[in-house]
Amino acid sequence: MFVRLVAIILSMAAVVMLMVSGFFFGVVFPSIHVSVNELFQEYARAVAASSPDLEDAQRIGAALDMHMRYQGPNGSWSTADDLPTIEAVRASQHLTHDPHLLRVYYVVRAPHGGDYLFARRLGGRFHLVRHDLIVLLLLLMTGVFLTAYFVLRRTLRPLRWLSEGVARLGEGELDVVVPNPTRDEFGTLTHAFNRMARRVKDMVQARDQLLLDVSHELRSPLTRMKVALALLPDSSNKASMAADVSEMERMVSELLELERLRDGRGLHTERRDLAPILREMVAVFADRSPAVRLIGELAELPLDLDVEKVRTVFRNLIENALKYSLPDSRAVEITVVGDEQSVVVRVTDDGPGIPDGDPANLFEPFVRHDRSRSKKTGGYGLGLSICKRIMEAHRGSIAVERHAGRGATFIVTFPRPAGTV
């Protein structure tokens, strides 16, 4: 929008400049030329009436940018060698233009006999006036453009702030507040956006608090159900009910874990090497199909980690990769790349891939790749949410990368502590 407005102003300034230039060059300057020619003739007759000699003619010519030739009883002289003869000019016209030398000629009869030829340079100082006018118009247009640019930039600044606020809110930053220094339409729009952001934040907090309250309240009845099941005789129904209760208990534990990880709470970090943790996780799934491979040799990777939480991240990612693998899928691959700022771990599978949609939604609670929530894939869509909370608590990040065909890659980034490279 800003670029379009600037382009419109620039176009309008150019059109105004063309209109002003056309008026001056098409109307004003031709009229001035006619008036100047009439004045030139009047002045030439007045000079001829004074019968100037060569010295007077040179002085007048230097002052008025004009040349003269005389032929008559008092001799013949010229202030410029390239002036045509009086006979040649008279044979052409009484007042003629020489386009090659850019001159206007005019022949006047002297009172004592003889003739004077006056040659005025076409344009002369008048061309300088034109040049100055063009420069002035360009300077004015530049000034108008720069003034409009800064005024527009300042006027549209609330819109830029609002756009940044929308982007931040879309990325999940619920505490966003857009500055509102104006009381115009932009100010009204900004106020409405801030009010909407507060309502969204309140709704999300209410949802999280509801999940937390329900999770707490469910722990007691679940405990009573487990005690009651333990007293029942062994049967297939008892085993099925016990499995369901265990699933519910695991979901409650995951919801409580999500809340404990909010804002970095519930995290206890220490300086540990990430490499043996990754090797350990690969060994845990050694007997699972289609297998898990650690690509390349790992050097020492000292990071500030909560080891149990980091194990949870990679356990969930590898478990998901194996869970969604197809019968002909290749092994799950884990690669590690480090630089001075961070350590990046990539977990790549050869499953069906990520469906169309916003990949960031995969890390929201209760969002699952398999919408059917079948027993085959299991889970309640909390594993990736826990991974995200753990990585955010470590001041890191987790993201997903789609592949053109099958498979997907989950990218886990840990910040390096200062002085560990």
Buried (B, 14 or more C-beta within 10 A) or exposed (E): EBEEBBEEBBEBBEEBBEEBBEEBEEEEBEEEBEEBBEEBBEBBBEBBEEBBEEEEBBEBBEEBEBBBBBBBEEEEBBBBEEBBEBEEBBEBEEBBBBEEBEBBBBBBEBEEEBBBBBBBBBBBEBEEBBEEBBEEBEEBBEEBBEEBBEEBEEBBBBBEBBEEBBEBBEEEEBEBEBEBEBEEEBEEBBEEBBEEBBEEBEEEEEEBEEBBEEBEEBBEEBEEBBEEBEEEEEEEEBEEBBEEBEBBBBBBEBBBBBBEBEEEEBBEBEEBBBBEBBEEBBEBBEEBEBBBEBEEEBEEBBBBBBBEBBBBBBBBBBBBBBBBBEEEBBBBBBBBEBEEEBBBBBBBBBBBBBEEEEBBEBBBBEBBBBEEEEEEEEBBBBBBBBBBBBBBBBEBBBBBEEBEEBBBBBBBBBBBEEEBE
